[in-house]
Amino acid sequence: MANYTLITGASGGIGFALARQFAAGGHPLILVARSEGRLSERKAELEKEYGVAVEILPQDLTQPHAARQVYDAVATQGWTVDILVNNAGFGDFVSFVDADWQHQEDMVTLNVTALMQLTHCFARAMREQGGGRILNVASLAAVAPGPYMATYYATKAFVLSFSEAMSEELREYGITVTALCPGPTESNFEAAANLKSGNLFSALPVERAETVARRGYKATMKGRAVRYCGITVCVMSFLSRLTPRWLNRKATKRINGKPTKGENV
C-alpha cells in the first residue's frame, strides 16, 4: 500500500508548489483545501505530469473540528500518511483594534489550531508506523513582532517554536519536524492579506513559490529542524537575535507600513 504525503492549502501558492515537488519525488499525494473544484483541477494536472496517485479532501480548516475530520477521512479510506505538510494559513494587514474579529479568530484557528491538531493526530499514527516527516510552513514573520499584522506574526512565531519543540520530542520515534521560514513569496497571500497598500512586498525581495517549495522539500527530506529561505531572510533572522526587541518591533513596523484606518472592518 502506498504511503501518502498530505498537504494542506494545496490548491495554490506555496502549497501547490510543494505538491509539485513531492509529486516530482514520486510521492503519492492527498491534497486538502476548501475548493473541491480547484483541487480536482490540481489532481488532474499532477497525475498527468508526474504519474503519481493524487487524492483530494475538500475541507475548510477554519471550521471547528475540521482538522480531526481530515484525519478521520484518511483513516476511513485506509490511507497511510508518512509525510504531513501543514501549509494552510493566511494573514491580514490591519490595525488590530479595527480588524474584523471573526477574521482574526479564523486566522488563529487555521494557522495554529488546525496545524496543532493535524500534527497531534498524524504524529501519533507515525509513531505507530515507526517514523515519518512533518513540514510546518512558518515565516520570516516568526522572528519578530509585527505591528499591523500582529495576529499573523504571533501565529507564525507559534509555528516556529512549536515545530522546534516537536523536532526534539518526536526524533526518538523516527519522526522529523521541519519549520520552513520564507519571506515574501509570489502567491495570492499579498492580495488575500490586503498587503497591496503596505510596504512588505516592496521593502524585501520577493521569491518564487517554486523556489521556496524546493527548499522546503529538500529540508524535509534531510530532516532539518528549521529552514530559512534566502539570504535576506537568514540575515534578518540572525539580526533579530542580536538586536533589542524594541528595535525589532520598530523596524518591522516600518517595513510593514501602516494600513488605512478602518480597513477590513
Stockholm file with secondary structure:
# STOCKHOLM 1.0

chainA/1-265         MANYTLITGASGGIGFALARQFAAGGHPLILVARSEGRLSERKAELEKEYGVAVEILPQDLTQPHAARQVYDAVATQGWTVDILVNNAGFGDFVSFVDADWQHQEDMVTLNVTALMQLTHCFARAMREQGGGRILNVASLAAVAPGPYMATYYATKAFVLSFSEAMSEELREYGITVTALCPGPTESNFEAAANLKSGNLFSALPVERAETVARRGYKATMKGRAVRYCGITVCVMSFLSRLTPRWLNRKATKRINGKPTKGENV
#=GR chainA/1-265 SS CCEEEEEESTTSHHHHHHHHHHHHTTCCEEEEESCHHHHHHHHHHHHHHHCCCEEEEECCTTSTTHHHHHHHHHHHHTCEEEEEEECCCCCCCSCGGGSCHHHHHHHHIIIIIIHHHHHHHHHHHHHHHTCEEEEEECCGGGGSCCTTSHHHHHHHHHHHHHHHHHHHHHGGGTEEEEEEECCSBSSSHHHHTTGGGSSHHHHSCCBCHHHHHHHHHHHHHHTCSEEECSHHHHHHHHHHHHSCHHHHHHHHHHHHCCCCTTTTC
#=GC SS_cons         CCEEEEEESTTSHHHHHHHHHHHHTTCCEEEEESCHHHHHHHHHHHHHHHCCCEEEEECCTTSTTHHHHHHHHHHHHTCEEEEEEECCCCCCCSCGGGSCHHHHHHHHIIIIIIHHHHHHHHHHHHHHHTCEEEEEECCGGGGSCCTTSHHHHHHHHHHHHHHHHHHHHHGGGTEEEEEEECCSBSSSHHHHTTGGGSSHHHHSCCBCHHHHHHHHHHHHHHTCSEEECSHHHHHHHHHHHHSCHHHHHHHHHHHHCCCCTTTTC
//
